[in-house]
Amino acid sequence: MLSHYKSESWQSALTTYHQNAFKPYKYISIALALIAIILLLESFQIFQLIDATHIWILHIISGLLMFGAILTWLIAYFTIRYRGFHQVIVPDMLQAISQKSQNSADIKIFPKTDKTIHKDTGLFSRSASTHHTFKVTLTDDSLESRTIYYTKYVVSTGNSAHELFKGFIYQLPNTSNTHYQIRSKQKPRLKGTRFQEIDSLENLTLFVEQEHKTTPNMHKHLRDFEHFYLHLNPKHLYVSVSHLGTFIAVEPKHKALSTTRVTHENLQAVYKHVSDYIQLSFPL
């Protein structure tokens, strides 16, 4: 449970962040608006600094400046709200969750794209653009660790963009000499590697690298992850096991981390959502 004291301290820290981050954009917007107003007043020949035949130019310039002031204000407002939530609250939230589970945590907000996940696992299309909101590596007392990303994959086609995935990706040390995947949707996409469908259950399908033998363990993992899927009820589930390790992508139906509201009730819901997914245990 998240205490009222903790949520209030997060709200206070976020308010301070918003005020400090928004200041320069506020001054820029005010300056643009003031210049626009002065030019508009001049168009009525109040200061008589320009010939009356060029008044239409002042109308255009003042309109553009006022539009720029409003646009700067709106972009800054929504960008700072989004980044503030993830830069102020999310790191502290992840730290609190790791301490509760007695793990040490290495937390990065908006880290660089991990090329291994993007290009070498075959979980998603290589043409997709990747955006990591956070990366946290948890290490327990036995020095076993796992890395968790909150990630969005988007594919752009012409003038439209399609969101392939938005959720948690887990990187675990378990490896396999044969690359196989368990998926709730679509086939694996890995450049230079072909997969064949081996087995399927109600929600999940097992794909194995062509010309490689299947093992009883692969079929066991398919059955175990089917039970896991039925229990968790995610929107999508993808598992890739290879010599690189095990990568598990879980997309929840409810995207609690998409919010930027900071009421106690909302923070409580986000904390529980993130905590539940950070501490997921997998049938491996």
KOLNUBA-368037 format. One record per atom (N, C-alpha, C): residue in one letter; x, y, z. Coordinates in steps of 0.2 Angstrom, whole numbers, padded with zeros to 4 digits, always signed. Layout:
<nodes>
aXYZ;...
</nodes>
This chain:
<nodes>
m+0004-0006+0000;m+0000+0000+0000;m+0004+0006+0000;l+0002+0011-0003;l+0005+0018-0004;l+0003+0022+0002;s+0007+0025+0006;s+0004+0029+0011;s+0003+0036+0008;h-0002+0040+0012;h-0004+0047+0010;h+0002+0051+0010;y+0007+0050+0015;y+0013+0054+0016;y+0017+0054+0010;k+0018+0047+0008;k+0022+0046+0002;k+0019+0050-0004;s+0013+0049-0006;s+0010+0052-0012;s+0010+0059-0011;e+0009+0062-0005;e+0009+0069-0004;e+0016+0072-0006;s+0021+0068-0004;s+0028+0071-0005;s+0030+0070-0012;w+0027+0065-0016;w+0028+0065-0023;w+0024+0071-0027;q+0018+0072-0024;q+0015+0078-0027;q+0018+0084-0026;s+0021+0085-0020;s+0025+0091-0019;s+0031+0092-0023;a+0035+0086-0024;a+0041+0086-0028;a+0039+0088-0035;l+0033+0085-0038;l+0031+0086-0045;l+0029+0093-0046;t+0026+0096-0041;t+0024+0103-0042;t+0030+0108-0043;t+0035+0106-0038;t+0041+0110-0039;t+0045+0109-0045;y+0045+0103-0048;y+0048+0102-0054;y+0044+0105-0060;h+0038+0105-0060;h+0034+0109-0065;h+0035+0116-0065;q+0035+0119-0059;q+0036+0126-0059;q+0043+0128-0061;n+0048+0124-0060;n+0055+0126-0062;n+0056+0125-0069;a+0053+0119-0072;a+0054+0117-0079;a+0050+0122-0083;f+0045+0124-0081;f+0040+0128-0085;f+0042+0136-0086;k+0046+0138-0081;k+0048+0145-0081;k+0051+0148-0087;p+0056+0145-0090;p+0059+0148-0097;p+0053+0148-0102;y+0049+0143-0103;y+0044+0143-0108;y+0039+0148-0107;k+0037+0149-0100;k+0032+0154-0098;k+0035+0161-0101;y+0041+0162-0099;y+0044+0169-0101;y+0044+0170-0109;i+0046+0164-0112;i+0046+0165-0120;i+0039+0166-0122;s+0034+0163-0120;s+0027+0164-0122;s+0025+0171-0120;i+0026+0173-0114;i+0024+0180-0113;i+0028+0185-0117;a+0034+0184-0119;a+0038+0189-0123;a+0035+0189-0130;l+0034+0183-0133;l+0031+0183-0139;l+0024+0186-0139;a+0020+0185-0134;a+0013+0188-0134;a+0013+0196-0133;l+0018+0198-0129;l+0019+0205-0129;l+0021+0209-0135;i+0026+0206-0139;i+0028+0208-0145;i+0022+0208-0150;a+0018+0203-0150;a+0012+0203-0154;a+0007+0208-0153;i+0006+0210-0146;i+0002+0215-0144;i+0004+0222-0146;i+0011+0223-0145;i+0014+0229-0148;i+0013+0230-0155;l+0014+0225-0159;l+0013+0226-0166;l+0006+0227-0168;l+0002+0224-0164;l-0006+0224-0166;l-0008+0232-0164;l-0005+0234-0159;l-0007+0241-0157;l-0004+0246-0163;e+0002+0245-0165;e+0005+0249-0170;e+0001+0249-0177;s-0002+0243-0178;s-0007+0242-0184;s-0012+0247-0184;f-0014+0250-0178;f-0019+0255-0177;f-0016+0262-0177;q-0010+0262-0178;q-0006+0269-0179;q-0006+0272-0172;i-0005+0268-0167;i-0005+0271-0160;i+0002+0274-0159;f+0007+0271-0161;f+0014+0273-0161;f+0016+0277-0167;q+0013+0275-0173;q+0015+0278-0179;q+0022+0277-0181;l+0025+0271-0180;l+0031+0269-0182;l+0032+0267-0189;i+0027+0265-0192;i+0027+0262-0199;i+0022+0265-0203;d+0023+0265-0210;d+0019+0268-0214;d+0012+0264-0215;a+0006+0267-0215;a+0000+0264-0215;a-0001+0259-0220;t+0002+0260-0226;t+0001+0255-0232;t+0004+0248-0230;h+0008+0248-0225;h+0011+0241-0223;h+0008+0238-0216;i+0002+0241-0215;i-0001+0238-0209;i-0003+0231-0209;w-0005+0228-0215;w-0006+0221-0216;w-0001+0217-0214;i+0006+0219-0215;i+0011+0215-0213;i+0011+0214-0205;l+0010+0220-0202;l+0009+0219-0194;l+0004+0214-0192;h-0002+0214-0196;h-0007+0209-0194;h-0004+0202-0194;i-0001+0201-0200;i+0002+0194-0201;i+0007+0192-0196;i+0012+0197-0195;i+0017+0195-0190;i+0014+0194-0183;s+0010+0199-0181;s+0007+0198-0174;s+0003+0192-0173;g+0000+0190-0178;g-0004+0184-0178;g+0000+0178-0177;l+0006+0178-0181;l+0011+0172-0181;l+0014+0172-0174;l+0016+0178-0171;l+0019+0178-0164;l+0014+0175-0159;m+0008+0177-0159;m+0003+0175-0154;m+0002+0168-0155;f+0001+0165-0161;f+0001+0158-0162;f+0007+0154-0159;g+0013+0157-0160;g+0019+0154-0158;g+0019+0154-0150;a+0016+0159-0147;a+0016+0160-0140;a+0011+0154-0137;i+0006+0154-0140;i+0001+0149-0138;i+0003+0142-0139;l+0007+0140-0144;l+0009+0134-0146;l+0015+0132-0141;t+0019+0137-0140;t+0025+0136-0135;t+0022+0134-0128;w+0017+0137-0126;w+0014+0136-0119;w+0011+0129-0119;l+0007+0127-0124;l+0004+0121-0124;l+0009+0115-0125;i+0014+0115-0129;i+0019+0110-0130;i+0023+0109-0123;a+0025+0115-0120;a+0029+0115-0114;a+0024+0112-0109;y+0018+0114-0108;y+0014+0111-0103;y+0013+0104-0103;f+0011+0101-0109;f+0010+0094-0109;f+0016+0090-0109;t+0022+0092-0112;t+0028+0089-0112;t+0031+0088-0105;i+0031+0094-0101;i+0033+0094-0094;i+0029+0090-0090;r+0023+0090-0091;r+0018+0085-0087;r+0020+0078-0087;y+0021+0076-0094;y+0023+0069-0095;y+0030+0067-0092;r+0035+0071-0094;r+0042+0070-0092;r+0043+0071-0084;g+0039+0075-0081;g+0039+0076-0074;g+0037+0070-0070;f+0031+0067-0073;f+0029+0061-0069;f+0034+0056-0069;h+0037+0055-0075;h+0042+0049-0076;h+0049+0051-0073;q+0051+0057-0073;q+0057+0059-0070;q+0057+0060-0063;v+0052+0062-0060;v+0051+0063-0053;v+0048+0057-0049;i+0042+0055-0051;i+0039+0050-0047;i+0041+0043-0048;v+0042+0041-0055;v+0043+0034-0057;v+0050+0032-0054;p+0055+0035-0054;p+0061+0033-0051;p+0061+0031-0043;d+0057+0036-0040;d+0056+0035-0032;d+0052+0029-0031;m+0047+0028-0036;m+0042+0022-0035;m+0046+0016-0036;l+0050+0015-0041;l+0054+0009-0043;l+0059+0008-0037;q+0061+0013-0034;q+0066+0012-0028;q+0062+0009-0022;a+0056+0012-0021;a+0052+0009-0016;a+0050+0002-0017;i+0048+0000-0023;i+0046-0007-0024;i+0052-0011-0023;s+0058-0009-0026;s+0064-0014-0025;s+0066-0015-0018;q+0066-0009-0014;q+0067-0010-0007;q+0062-0015-0003;k+0056-0014-0005;k+0051-0019-0002;k+0052-0026-0004;s+0055-0027-0010;s+0057-0034-0011;s+0064-0036-0009;q+0067-0032-0006;q+0074-0033-0004;q+0079-0034-0009;n+0078-0030-0015;n+0083-0030-0020;n+0086-0024-0021;s+0093-0024-0023;s+0096-0017-0025;s+0094-0016-0032;a+0093-0009-0034;a+0090-0007-0040;a+0095-0002-0044;d+0096-0003-0050;d+0099+0002-0055;d+0094+0004-0059;i+0092+0011-0058;i+0086+0014-0062;i+0088+0019-0067;k+0086+0018-0073;k+0087+0023-0078;k+0080+0025-0081;i+0079+0032-0082;i+0073+0035-0085;i+0075+0037-0092;f+0071+0035-0097;f+0072+0037-0104;f+0079+0035-0106;p+0081+0028-0105;p+0087+0026-0107;p+0088+0025-0115;k+0094+0024-0117;k+0095+0023-0124;k+0092+0017-0126;t+0090+0016-0133;t+0087+0010-0135;t+0092+0004-0135;d+0089-0002-0132;d+0093-0008-0132;d+0093-0011-0138;k+0098-0011-0142;k+0098-0014-0149;k+0097-0022-0149;t+0099-0025-0143;t+0098-0032-0143;t+0091-0034-0143;i+0087-0031-0139;i+0080-0032-0139;i+0077-0030-0146;h+0079-0024-0149;h+0076-0022-0155;h+0077-0026-0161;k+0084-0028-0162;k+0086-0031-0168;k+0087-0038-0167;d+0089-0041-0162;d+0092-0048-0161;d+0087-0053-0158;t+0082-0051-0155;t+0077-0056-0152;t+0072-0058-0157;g+0070-0054-0162;g+0064-0056-0166;g+0057-0055-0163;l+0057-0052-0157;l+0051-0051-0154;l+0046-0046-0158;f+0049-0041-0161;f+0045-0036-0165;f+0049-0035-0171;s+0045-0031-0176;s+0048-0029-0182;s+0054-0025-0181;r+0060-0026-0185;r+0066-0021-0185;r+0064-0014-0187;s+0059-0013-0191;s+0057-0007-0193;s+0053-0003-0188;a+0052-0006-0183;a+0048-0002-0177;a+0053+0003-0174;s+0050+0009-0172;s+0054+0013-0168;s+0053+0012-0160;t+0058+0012-0156;t+0057+0010-0149;t+0058+0016-0145;h+0054+0016-0139;h+0055+0021-0134;h+0054+0018-0127;h+0060+0018-0124;h+0060+0015-0117;h+0058+0021-0112;t+0053+0020-0108;t+0052+0025-0103;t+0056+0024-0097;f+0057+0017-0095;f+0062+0016-0089;f+0066+0009-0090;k+0071+0009-0087;k+0075+0002-0087;k+0077+0001-0080;v+0076-0004-0077;v+0078-0006-0070;v+0081-0013-0069;t+0086-0013-0067;t+0090-0019-0065;t+0090-0021-0058;l+0086-0027-0056;l+0086-0029-0049;l+0090-0034-0048;t+0094-0034-0042;t+0099-0039-0040;t+0097-0041-0033;d+0096-0048-0032;d+0095-0050-0025;d+0101-0052-0022;d+0100-0055-0016;d+0106-0056-0011;d+0111-0062-0014;s+0108-0066-0019;s+0112-0071-0022;s+0115-0068-0028;l+0115-0062-0029;l+0118-0059-0035;l+0115-0061-0042;e+0109-0064-0041;e+0105-0065-0048;e+0101-0059-0049;s+0101-0057-0056;s+0098-0051-0058;s+0093-0052-0064;r+0089-0047-0065;r+0085-0047-0071;r+0083-0039-0072;t+0083-0038-0079;t+0082-0031-0081;t+0075-0031-0084;i+0072-0025-0082;i+0065-0024-0084;i+0064-0017-0087;y+0061-0017-0093;y+0060-0011-0097;y+0052-0010-0097;y+0051-0003-0097;y+0044-0001-0099;y+0045+0002-0106;t+0042-0001-0111;t+0044+0000-0118;t+0038+0001-0123;k+0038+0006-0128;k+0033+0006-0133;k+0037+0005-0140;y+0033+0001-0144;y+0036+0000-0151;y+0030+0003-0156;v+0032+0007-0160;v+0028+0010-0165;v+0030+0009-0172;v+0026+0007-0177;v+0028+0006-0184;v+0024+0012-0188;s+0028+0016-0192;s+0025+0021-0196;s+0024+0019-0203;t+0018+0020-0205;t+0017+0018-0212;t+0014+0024-0216;g+0018+0028-0220;g+0016+0034-0223;g+0014+0039-0218;n+0008+0042-0218;n+0006+0047-0213;n+0003+0044-0207;s+0003+0038-0206;s+0000+0035-0200;s+0005+0031-0196;a+0003+0030-0189;a+0008+0026-0185;a+0004+0021-0181;h+0006+0015-0181;h+0003+0010-0177;h+0007+0007-0171;e+0004+0007-0165;e+0007+0005-0159;e+0007-0003-0159;l+0013-0006-0160;l+0014-0013-0159;l+0013-0016-0152;f+0016-0012-0148;f+0017-0015-0141;f+0018-0009-0136;k+0015-0009-0130;k+0017-0005-0125;k+0016-0008-0118;g+0022-0010-0115;g+0021-0014-0109;g+0028-0015-0106;f+0029-0021-0103;f+0035-0023-0099;f+0039-0028-0103;i+0045-0027-0103;i+0050-0032-0106;i+0055-0034-0101;y+0055-0041-0100;y+0060-0044-0095;y+0065-0047-0098;q+0071-0046-0096;q+0077-0049-0098;q+0080-0053-0093;l+0080-0060-0094;l+0082-0065-0089;l+0088-0069-0092;p+0092-0072-0087;p+0099-0075-0090;p+0098-0082-0093;n+0092-0085-0092;n+0091-0092-0095;n+0092-0092-0103;t+0096-0097-0105;t+0098-0097-0112;t+0096-0104-0115;s+0097-0104-0122;s+0095-0110-0126;s+0099-0110-0132;n+0102-0115-0134;n+0106-0116-0140;n+0102-0115-0146;t+0096-0117-0146;t+0091-0117-0151;t+0086-0111-0149;h+0085-0106-0154;h+0081-0101-0153;h+0073-0103-0154;y+0069-0102-0149;y+0062-0103-0150;y+0058-0098-0146;q+0052-0097-0149;q+0048-0092-0146;q+0041-0094-0145;i+0038-0091-0140;i+0031-0093-0138;i+0027-0086-0138;r+0022-0086-0143;r+0019-0080-0144;r+0011-0080-0144;s+0008-0075-0142;s+0001-0074-0142;s-0002-0071-0149;k+0003-0068-0153;k+0001-0065-0159;k+0007-0065-0164;q+0005-0066-0170;q+0010-0065-0176;q+0016-0070-0175;k+0020-0070-0181;k+0026-0074-0181;k+0032-0071-0179;p+0037-0074-0177;p+0044-0071-0175;p+0046-0067-0182;r+0050-0062-0181;r+0053-0058-0186;r+0060-0057-0185;l+0064-0061-0187;l+0072-0060-0186;l+0075-0061-0192;k+0079-0056-0194;k+0083-0056-0200;k+0088-0062-0201;g+0088-0065-0206;g+0092-0071-0207;g+0090-0077-0204;t+0084-0078-0200;t+0082-0084-0197;t+0075-0085-0198;r+0074-0091-0200;r+0067-0093-0201;r+0064-0098-0196;f+0058-0097-0194;f+0055-0101-0189;f+0049-0105-0191;q+0048-0111-0188;q+0042-0115-0190;q+0038-0116-0184;e+0031-0116-0186;e+0026-0117-0180;e+0026-0124-0178;i+0027-0126-0172;i+0028-0132-0169;i+0022-0135-0166;d+0019-0130-0162;d+0013-0132-0157;d+0009-0126-0155;s+0003-0127-0154;s-0001-0121-0152;s-0006-0124-0147;l-0008-0119-0142;l-0013-0120-0137;l-0019-0115-0139;e-0023-0114-0134;e-0029-0109-0135;e-0026-0102-0136;n-0021-0100-0132;n-0019-0093-0133;n-0012-0092-0136;l-0008-0097-0135;l-0001-0096-0137;l+0001-0101-0142;t+0007-0099-0146;t+0009-0104-0151;t+0017-0104-0150;l+0020-0110-0151;l+0027-0111-0151;l+0030-0111-0158;f+0035-0107-0158;f+0039-0107-0165;f+0046-0109-0163;v+0049-0113-0167;v+0056-0115-0166;v+0060-0114-0173;e+0066-0112-0172;e+0071-0110-0177;e+0071-0117-0182;q+0070-0115-0188;q+0070-0121-0193;q+0077-0125-0193;e+0076-0131-0195;e+0081-0136-0195;e+0085-0137-0188;h+0081-0136-0183;h+0083-0137-0176;h+0078-0142-0172;k+0080-0146-0168;k+0076-0151-0165;k+0072-0147-0159;t+0066-0149-0158;t+0062-0147-0152;t+0064-0152-0147;t+0063-0149-0141;t+0064-0153-0134;t+0058-0153-0130;p+0057-0158-0126;p+0051-0158-0121;p+0051-0152-0117;n+0057-0149-0116;n+0056-0143-0112;n+0053-0137-0115;m+0053-0137-0122;m+0050-0131-0126;m+0043-0132-0125;h+0040-0138-0126;h+0033-0140-0125;h+0030-0138-0118;k+0035-0140-0113;k+0033-0139-0106;k+0032-0131-0105;h+0037-0127-0108;h+0036-0120-0107;h+0030-0117-0110;l+0028-0120-0116;l+0022-0118-0119;l+0016-0119-0115;r+0016-0125-0112;r+0010-0127-0107;r+0010-0122-0101;d+0016-0121-0098;d+0017-0117-0092;d+0015-0110-0094;f+0017-0107-0099;f+0016-0100-0101;f+0008-0099-0103;e+0005-0105-0105;e-0002-0104-0107;e-0006-0103-0100;h-0004-0107-0095;h-0007-0106-0088;h-0005-0099-0085;f+0001-0097-0086;f+0003-0090-0084;f-0002-0085-0088;y-0003-0086-0094;y-0007-0081-0098;y-0014-0081-0096;l-0017-0087-0094;l-0024-0087-0092;l-0024-0084-0085;h-0019-0084-0081;h-0019-0081-0074;h-0019-0074-0075;l-0014-0071-0079;l-0012-0064-0079;l-0017-0060-0084;n-0020-0064-0089;n-0024-0061-0094;n-0022-0054-0097;p-0016-0055-0100;p-0013-0049-0103;p-0016-0048-0110;k-0015-0042-0113;k-0017-0041-0120;k-0013-0045-0125;h-0006-0045-0124;h-0002-0049-0128;h+0004-0052-0123;l+0007-0057-0125;l+0013-0060-0122;l+0017-0063-0127;y+0024-0062-0127;y+0029-0064-0132;y+0035-0066-0128;v+0038-0072-0129;v+0043-0075-0126;v+0049-0077-0131;s+0055-0075-0130;s+0060-0077-0135;s+0066-0080-0130;v+0068-0086-0132;v+0073-0089-0128;v+0079-0091-0134;s+0085-0089-0132;s+0090-0090-0137;s+0097-0090-0133;h+0102-0090-0137;h+0109-0089-0134;h+0110-0083-0130;l+0106-0078-0132;l+0106-0071-0129;l+0103-0071-0122;g+0099-0075-0121;g+0095-0075-0115;g+0088-0076-0116;t+0084-0075-0111;t+0077-0075-0111;t+0074-0068-0111;f+0069-0066-0116;f+0066-0060-0116;f+0059-0061-0116;i+0055-0058-0111;i+0048-0059-0111;i+0044-0052-0111;a+0040-0052-0116;a+0036-0045-0117;a+0029-0046-0115;v+0027-0042-0110;v+0020-0043-0107;v+0017-0036-0108;e+0011-0036-0112;e+0008-0030-0113;e+0001-0030-0109;p+0000-0026-0104;p-0006-0026-0100;p-0012-0023-0104;k-0018-0025-0102;k-0023-0022-0105;k-0024-0015-0103;h-0023-0014-0096;h-0023-0008-0093;h-0017-0004-0093;k-0016+0002-0096;k-0010+0005-0096;k-0009+0011-0091;a-0008+0009-0084;a-0008+0013-0079;a-0003+0019-0079;l+0003+0017-0082;l+0008+0021-0083;l+0007+0027-0088;s+0002+0026-0092;s+0001+0031-0097;s-0002+0038-0094;t-0004+0037-0088;t-0007+0043-0084;t-0002+0048-0082;t-0004+0054-0081;t+0000+0059-0078;t-0004+0063-0072;r-0010+0060-0070;r-0013+0063-0064;r-0010+0061-0058;v-0010+0065-0053;v-0006+0064-0047;v-0010+0064-0041;t-0017+0062-0041;t-0021+0061-0035;t-0018+0055-0031;h-0020+0055-0025;h-0018+0049-0021;h-0020+0043-0024;e-0027+0042-0025;e-0030+0036-0028;e-0026+0034-0034;n-0025+0039-0039;n-0021+0037-0045;n-0014+0035-0044;l-0011+0038-0039;l-0004+0036-0038;l-0004+0029-0035;q-0009+0027-0030;q-0010+0021-0027;q-0011+0016-0033;a-0015+0017-0038;a-0016+0012-0043;a-0010+0011-0047;v-0006+0016-0049;v+0000+0016-0053;v+0005+0012-0049;y+0006+0013-0043;y+0011+0010-0038;y+0009+0002-0038;k+0003+0000-0037;k+0001-0007-0037;k+0002-0010-0044;h+0000-0007-0049;h+0001-0009-0056;h+0009-0011-0057;v+0013-0006-0056;v+0020-0007-0057;v+0023-0012-0053;s+0021-0012-0046;s+0024-0017-0042;s+0022-0024-0044;d+0016-0025-0046;d+0014-0031-0048;d+0018-0034-0054;y+0019-0030-0059;y+0022-0032-0065;y+0030-0032-0064;i+0033-0028-0059;i+0040-0028-0058;i+0041-0035-0054;q+0037-0037-0050;q+0038-0043-0046;q+0035-0050-0049;l+0033-0049-0056;l+0031-0056-0059;l+0036-0061-0059;s+0033-0067-0057;s+0038-0073-0058;s+0035-0077-0064;f+0040-0080-0067;f+0039-0083-0074;f+0040-0091-0073;p+0036-0095-0077;p+0037-0102-0077;p+0043-0105-0081;l+0049-0103-0078;l+0055-0105-0082;l+0060-0109-0077;
</nodes>
